[in-house]
Amino acid sequence: MYVAVDDTDSSTWMCTTFLATELIRALDDLDLIGFPRLVRLNPAVPWKTRGNGALCIRVGKGSGKRQYIGNIANREIFCYETLEEEPEMDEVFHRSVELVKEWSQTDHADPGLVVCKETPHPSLYEKAVHRIISKEEVISYLNMDHRLFQINKGRGIIGAAASISWVPDDYTYEILAYRERVKWGTQRYVDAEDVRQLDTLFPSTFNNFDEVLAKPAIVPNTSCPILYGVRGDSYEDLLKVREHIHSENVDRWLIYQSNQGTDDHVIYDSSVLQPNSSYALEGTIASFPSTVQGGHVIIVVDVGEKLECAAYEPSKDFRKVIRALRPGDRVKIFGELRETPRTLNIEKLQVISLAKSLIKTANPRCAKCGRSMRSIGAGQGYRCKKCGTKSNDVVMEEEARTISVGWYEPPVCSRRHLSKPLKRCNLE
């Protein structure tokens, strides 16, 4: 039996993953089948709270291999390899509804709960991670034997159903540690040096520490229940990570299987670029970079259309990479296409080839008297002050480039949940 929830949190308080731990705690007479799922959907959805993540668990009587994946209310949590027997649907549904009512943030959210035995077709997940889809379209994917519960508009049903339909190709894991209830909203304590060591001690983990900002990236900035979350490719390593990190007391913890760090949201082959979706686009730089108010860097790329691409101020030193690009450079750019203004928010970049770039090194010299000419005005050329001779032939030399062919990405704290970090990419 699949139980999935979404849109139960707010931008500052609660977290849908915490509700998942409460579901597991309340359904303690049932076994977990497979890992709990933390499934991120289209990051370009305008009404998302934080990471647009939905949660899905599968419960029943389990059999086969058993794995230790968490501790909730001083109870060790295991998941089983296979489902031996389904529980009664209505009972699971009604017990789940009470928890959704208790923990959902209803002022600025549209919580949704889906309970079903059959998984919707995987194309539902593909649509939900790439595009904006309606609740009605999602419901059309569900088998007749399902139960739905919603609060307000119930938009969370979209993410909940999509998380059930996810069939992992590439996947990662995340261990989430939660705070004691009395500490929610107070300053967290997680040893920063322990976090800094994670990449070295556990190379299978990623996005742990931001060296640019000199701060852990695994610790939230909001007043939500999460103490920290570490992502990686090895479930076994995450069990060891928990023992390595010194922190305030952990109330509960759980390991999720996730699509984080997979680039599942990226559309690679599209003849039409629609806003509120993310793309990988190959093209030629068509302008010199410019810095606009706020410190954002804009560059125009010819991808079949002239498209403005932006590295925003929070990406810090990544903006230097964009400033180093020149017209004629060949690039592949990954990012989200915004609707207004129509701009691609750059998530990472491959420089495929560099064009020859010439820069002015001196004003032209007068052919008659050898003096250096002076500018007449913008776009009007140069003139010799002594004899009046005019010229447009400035002295040009090839620019020494400060960028090389290769891959570039923003610092850790500026990366999206779904964006595949370069350490996970099989780069040629």
C-alpha angles and dihedrals in degrees: 000000000000119000115187134174137182142172095028096127137069132227091262109023141043125006131228090229089062089055087053090057089050090052090052091047093049095044092052092138089066130068126238112243109209124337121318108258128234104190120184116206134195105334090201094067104125096215100050117126103216121322101357091237126164125198129220132180129179117214137185138094107324134206139175126040115012123208130193107233110157155337124247125175089351090303120123111235122217132178126212130222100229140023114243100174136011120230123229108283101215093050092051090045096051093046090050094048091058091055093047089052092048100048107028121110101227103176096078104007140077105214121202134188127194124188119182145140100221125060116236117241112287090240087076090065091045091055094044094051094046108033145020110266134180129248090239092057090049093051089053088064094057123097115243090251100075141103127224132193126180141176121208108339093348094223088154089077087076095060094037093056092042091054089056091051094053110118104189119233099158114015143164137195133239128198111208121196117197131210129238109269094244091059098054108124095020128106113285126230117213119150105250095202091055088054092047089057096053097089091053099041096038109028091177089070124082144189093030109133131021107219092187093058093028092227139111114266093198094073119083122232095213130082092252123132095258118107096185142332126209121194127203150139097251122069089193092054091052090057088057093045090061090059093046099055117082112207146135115301114301113224095194139340138199139181118227132194108230148175090227115132094018105104088231088145093061120102110210104181117040130141092193123050111215122190119247093040133095126237146184105222130182117206151126126276107249103182144030112262119261131198116223133193111302094034095275116148119220128194131173118231125191104224095156086300129043103261127184112226123194139204104196126216095259089064087071113182092015085078088068088064091054092045088055094059120103136195110281096030112133115226145167112219128195119199154111120281111226122209100219115054094017096237135142111231103218114231097172139343141214117203104210100178139351125230124220107265122200122199132190112254101172145002116263119271120235111259091213105045103012096236123141110258126230129227115261092201141299109321093355100100130229136301135198109243093211104045104013096238112157130214143164096196103113119181110262131190133179112268119240101235121227094199131069137203108276145074128312133184137178121261117281099265091054097054124107121241091244099040112111108234115228091246087066094046120097094227120193 
